[in-house]
Structure formats: C-alpha cells, structure tokens
Amino acid sequence: MTKFDEATRAIRVDDTTYDVCLDDGYSMGGPLNGGYLMATVLRAVTDASPHPHPVSTSAQFLRVARPGPAQVVLDRLKSGRTAAMTRARLVRDGETSVEMLVTTATLDGSAAPDWSDGPSADMPGLDGCVRLPDPKAASAMNFSARMEMLFDPPTIGWLTGEPTGRPESRAYFRLAEPQDPDPFVLAMAVDALPPVVFSAGARGWAPTVELTWHLRALPAPGWLTLIGGGRLISDGWFDEEVEVWDSAGRLVAQSRQLARLGRG
C-alpha cells in the first residue's frame, strides 16, 4: 500500500459508515486539498457500490476540513445494472465538511474512444517545463511534497510578477512516490493546479465552493497532463476548468469548479 492509498483509506464500520483519517500531508497551509478530500470520500463510495469507477462526482465544500479522524456517511440513492448513485458526507466532530453526489459505473479500460477532440492547449515536452520553488518551511504547504509537477513556464509567470493576464495553468503531474494513476489519483489531480486566476494577476487563497468532475477513461501509467483555464472572473468569483490527459494521449478526466477570488 502506497502513502497515498494509506492516506485515503476508508475502513467500513457498517453499511453506511466508513472511518477515515485525514492526513496532514495534504495540507495547503492549513486547509486540506479538496481533491484529496474527494479521493478519500470516493474510496468509501466505491467500496460500497456494485460498480468500481466514480464516473461523475459533484462536491460542495461546506467548511474547511482539518487533519484527523473523520467519517464518511453514505446514502444510497439508486443501484442499477449500469450505474449507481450515492450521496456521501465527510463528517468530523459532528459537522459536514464536504457533501458529494457520486455516480459509479464500470469502465472498460481497453475500450477505444468513438471520437475524441485534442487538448485545448499545447504543452512543451517535460524538458521544457519547470518546477515551482520549494515552499517555505513555516508555510505548512505539505501538499506539494506529495506530488511532482512540471509547469509550462508562461503559466507560472506570476511568481516573478509577470502573469500572462489570462486565467490559465498547465503542468505535468504524478505522485511523488511510484504509483500508477487511477481514478482516486485523478480526483486529486483535477484540483492540484495553482488557481488559474494567479495567472490573471490575482493572489491569495482561493477556496473552492463547488467542483464537478467526470472520469472519462482509466488512465495509462506515466505522467498526466493537466490543462487548466477559466472563462469569467467577476464579483469576487471565478470558474476553473481542467482537462486531464494520460501518457497515451487520452482524455481521462474533466472538471469544472466555482471558487472565490483569493483573500490576503
């Protein structure tokens, strides 16, 4: 079992309840990363479902989730031959941090697409991309140590005061420890990029309010390519869309989230 598998493990208590332990290693300077939280909840949902793959997930982030013991509480809404629907809540100290609606199904990892469009943006090769600087020791940005990300240089120009002026972020992604990507890794990958509004000139923590993502195919081993962008920044809100492509050039996940502009 890898560190990521351990950090997202869900232990069955009864038909509708799972114990989890939220890992400080996925902290973003205090709050835990939303993708990590979704992956943890999805472990419980898929374990209780007759279908193994979370093809559609919609998450509402109600309050900040902190590290420590918690529970996932399930409400089975429908179970059919091709799909099952579940409502899931991540609960700690009697309060719900995340509420999710999840549809599970069974994907054929060998199935070729009937039709597929290409990536919405071009990426340089791995050699043409760069890493972010290591966070300051006192920042508690533990999340960055759990993965490797190589960024398309223009999309991190905000680090040196030269943002592109457009909401965008692009990077190659994989876990820091050797592990092939799976649907739970994809759940984290869709929320792993810095907020796309950084490249438009905004700064500060930008909390996600709602995130919906779709699992489109089971990913091949190797690096994932993340392509993020936005359509509108207005009234203190912004949207962020992310495409995830695998090493075989297949679109394996799509997400859209609504978030608040950074504060501080």
N, C-alpha and C positions, 0 to 999 in steps of 0.2 A: 504494500500500500504506500503510495507517494504521500508527501506532505500535504498536497492539495486534496487528495482523496480523504486523508485523515481530517483535515480542517473543515471539510464539507460533509462529513459522515453524519447520517441520521439513523438513530437507533430506535427501533419500533417499541413503543410502550403498549399500545393497544391498536384497535382497528383505525382509529382516527388521530392518534397522538404519537409524535416522534420526539425524542430528546436530541438536541444538538448542542454543541459548544462553539460559540462564535469566537474565532481566532483573532487575536490582536495583530497577527502578522499581516492582516489585510486591512489595516487601519490607514485612513487618509489624513493623518494628522489629528486623529480623534475619532470621527465617524468611520464606520466600516464601509468599504466599497459596495455599491449597490449590486454590481454584477456578482460579487462573491456571495452576497446575501441571497440573490436569486438562485445561484447554483446550489446553495445549501438547502433551500426550500424544495428545489426540484429533485434532490436526492430522495426526500420523503415522498413526494408526489409520484415519482416513477416507481418507487418500491411498492407503493400501494395500488398502482394501476395495472390492469391487464396488458397495457401497451408500454413499451420501454422508452419511447422517444418523445420529449416535450416539443411538439411542433409549433405551438403558439403559446406565448406567455405574456400576460399583461399585469404589470406590477404597479401598485400605488404605494409610494413611500410616505408613510404617515408621520413618522418621527425618526430621529437619529437612533440607529442601533449601535449599542456598545458591546465590547467583548464580554464573554462569559456564558454561563449556561442559559439555554432558552428552549422553547418547544415550538414545533410545527404542528398546527391543528388543522385537520383536513375535513372538508365537507364534500362528499362525492355527489355531483350533480347529475351525471349521466354516465353509463357504461355501455358501449355498443361494440359491435364486431370490428369496426374500423377506427373508432375514436372513443375516448372517454374525456369527460370534463370534470375538473375538480376546483373547488375554492380552497385556498390554503392561506393560513395566517401564521406569521412569525411572531411569537409572543414571548416577552421577557418581563418578569416582575408584574404580571397581570396586564401589561399594556401591549397592544399590537403595534409593531414597528413597520411591517410590510404586509400588505394583503395582495394576493395574486389569484388570477383566473388562469388555469392551465389546461390546454388540450393536449392529450397524449395520443400517439398513434404508433404504427410500426413502419419504419422506412427501410427500403431495400438499398443497402449500401452499394450495390453493384449496378443499380439502375442508371442508365444514361438519360440525360435530360431530353425532353421532346423539343425544347427550344430554350436558348439562353442568350441573354444580352451580355455584353462585356462590361468590365469595370467602368465606373463613371469618371475615373481619373487614372492617368498613367502614373506608375511608380518607377523610380530608378531601381537598379539592382541593389542587392544587400550591400555591396561595396560602396555604393553611392549614398548610403544613409548613415545617420549618426545617432548616438545615444544622448539622452538627457544627462546633465551633470548629476552626480550623486546628491541626494538631499542632505541638508544639514543634520547633524546627529541629534539635535534637540527638537527636530520637527515632527518626529513620530510618524513620518511618511513610510511606514513599513511595507506598504503595498508594492512599491517599486522594486523591492528586493525579491519579490515572488515571481518576477517575470523578466524576460528580455524583450526590449522594444528598440527597434531601429527606425528612426524617423526620416521622412522626406524633409531635407533641410529647410526649404522655404516655410513649411508649416510650423516650425518652431522658432521663427524669426522674432517672435515676441520676447524670447529670452534676452535678446540683445537690443530691445527697443525698436525692432524693425518688423512689426506684424504685417502680413500681406494686405490687411484691410478686408479680408473675406473670412467668413466662418468656415474653417476647414482644418482638418488634421489627418495625417496619413502615416502609417507605420507598419512594419513587420512585427509580428507578435508570436511569442511562445513562452511556455513556463520556464522558469529558471532551472528547475530540476528536469531530468529527462522524462518526458511523458508525452505520448501522442495525444493530439487534441481529440476531444469527444464532446457530446452535447453540453456537459457541465462546464468544460473549459470555454466553450463558445458563449455560454451565459455570462461568464466573466469578461470575455474578450469584447463583447458589444458595449461594455461600459468601462473599458480600460484606457481609452484615449484621454488626453487632457481635453477639457471643454473646448469645443470648436470656436467659441467666442473669444478665446485668448488670441487667436489669430486675427480677429476683427478688432482687437485693441482693448478688450475687457480684461479685468483681473479679479482675483479673489475666488473663494469657494463658491461654486455654482451648484446648489443642491438640486438633484433630480426630484421631480414631483411624480411623474408617471413615465414608465418605459414599457414599450411593447416590442417583443422580438419574435422572429419566426425562424425555426430550424428548417432549412430547405434541403439539406443533404448531410450525410455523415462524412466528416472531413477525413481527407487522406493525411498520413503522417507528414510532419515537417512544419515549416513556418506558415503562419496565417498572415494574410494581408488585410489590414484594416483601412477602410477609406471612409472618412467622416466629413460631413458637411451640414450646412444649415440653410434654411430658406428665409427666415424672418427673425429679427431682433427688435422687440417693441415692448414698451410699457413695462420694462423690467423682466420680460420673459424671452426665452429663445427656444428654438427647436433644434434637435440634432439627429441626423440620420447616419447610420453606419452600415456599410456593406462588409461582409467578411468572406474572403476568398481563400481557398485552400491551396496547397502546393501543386495540386493537379489542375489549377485554373478553374475550379468550380465555385459558384456562389453557394456558400453553405449556411449563411445566416444573414438576416436583415433586421435592423432595429430602427425605431424612432422614439425619441423621448422629448418630453417637455420639461424645461428646467427654469429656475430663477437665475437672473444675472448675478454674478459674483458680488459678494459683500466684503468690504475690507480691502 
